[in-house]
Structure formats: C-alpha cells, structure tokens
Amino acid sequence: MKAKLFISLALGLTHAAVAAAKLNVVATFPDFGVIAQAVGGDNIKITTLARGTEDPHFVDARPSFIRVLNQADVLLEGGAELEVGWLPPLLTGARNAKILIDGPGRVVMSRGIRLLGLPTGPIDRSMGDVHPAGNPHYWLDPANGKIMAGQLAEVFSRLDAANADAYRANLKKFSDRLDQKIADWTKALEPYRGVKVVTYHKSYEYFAERFGLSVVGQIEPKPGIEPSPTHITALIPRMKLEGVKLLLIEPNRPRRTPDYVAKATGARLLLLPDKVGAHEKVTDYIGLFDYDVAQIVAALKESK
C-alpha cells in the first residue's frame, strides 16, 4: 500500500515537473502568439499582452503586464519601434534579465524580414509617426509568417533542447500549410492584380505588395495624424481620378471620415482586420488571411 502511494506521489511530481518545464512565452500581440503556439505546441505556455482590437502603437499598458513579464522565459516583440510607446516602461518594472535587450529570451519578430517604407532622409515629428526602421506592420504579408516561425523554432530549440525535434516538426507543418494557403490566396486575388485602394493608415502595405494591390493614398495625411478637411478635400478628387475601388480601414478606426470619403468617391468601404482578434471570426494567423482575402474578393466582385 505504501509502495503504491509512493509511486502515485512520484508520478504526480513527475507530471508537475513536466508541466512546469513548459516555456513561459509572452507575446506583445496575438499574431505573434498564435504563430508561437503553432511552433511550440504543447511545450509552451502563451500569454498575449495586447488585444487584436487595440491600435498596436497605443496599447493600454496595464500594471498587471509587469507581473506577466517578470515571469516570462521568452518575450516576443514586433520590433521596428512598434511597441516603443508602451513596452519599455513595463520591461523596466518587470526586472527580468531573461527578456532584456540582450537576454536569451528576447525575440524581435522583425529580425530577418525586409521592411518596407524605410525613410530616405532626416526624420522629425512634423512627418507624423514615422518609423526609422521601416513599416512595422510586416505580419500582413503571410510569407513573413514563415520567417517569424523559423526564428521561433530556433529560439525554442535553443532554450528547450529536449523538445527541439518537436519544434522543428511543428515548424515544417506550419510552413507547408502556409505555402499552400499563400498559393490559394494568390490565385483568388490574381484577377484583381493592380486594383487601386486607399487605406486609413499604412497598415496594409505588405498585404498589398504580396497580392498585387496598388495603394495610392491614405485617409491620414501623415502616419498617426488624424485627417484634416484640407487633406480629405484633396484626396476625394484624386481617388475619383485614379478609379479607386476599395477603401480599407482597420476595425478600430473611427468611421465618420471614411464613410464620407467612400460615399463621395463610390469606393467600397471595407473594415478589414489587420490582426488576429480584430474580428470575432479571426482567431488564428491563417484565418486572418482567409477572412481578409474572402472579403476583398467579394467586394471587388460586387463592384464590377
């Protein structure tokens, strides 16, 4: 009886040790989190700080984030100054050497990605919210999802060598599926290659480049600057002249000005999720593109 009790206790402790051995991964945004989950599988625990409905530049940095970061083995951040307005004070408060700039668990997800929109000259605040390192919305090119996943497989394997084979297998499964889906999305949007669109913010530049849409302007006169009457008055005739078919805005943007512009130009206004969780039907990375591609195709079919 005592022997059985000892075995049961030993097994219980073993299971507890295995559960505790999971890498504790914190992601700044849901897109990074869901890619990490695809690569990490059951060997990691994911916590995401920001919601998909939040503007990535202006996240509500809640005090509870400090405790979450203090306990993290790995931190996934976007880089390219995406979180520069809210993440640094949290890291200072967390006091976790693992996830400091040179820490073993600090992962900058933009590493290895060709960033668009690199400034070519001096930058100052009069230019708006310009990012010196380039446009940070790179996850909206699904091919960049493969690069992010590859980096995560390397980091997880280094920190948790015992499960390296599982991370590599998960990476291959994710990458193979993404390759097939990219081919499907490209085929679906091929008939609309070259279609001109206007966006609210420069959030969709990577998506447009990947699938052949032509972005000809923004509702914002400068990145992060709300539209002025002067800017909108100039934008409307230009959209008519260019024959703009779609006006793409993130679901969290104010609607009044985009609605006005769409009615004045005849362009179709689409609330297009820019992140996982930005719409209730978008719960994973591949699902983000499934939804967005379907919405664009449907809108362009109706506009013919």
Summary of the structure (lengths in Angstrom):
residues: 304
radius of gyration: 21.9
end to end distance: 78.2
largest distance: 86.2
contacts: 955
relative contact order: 0.12
helix: 52%
strand: 11%
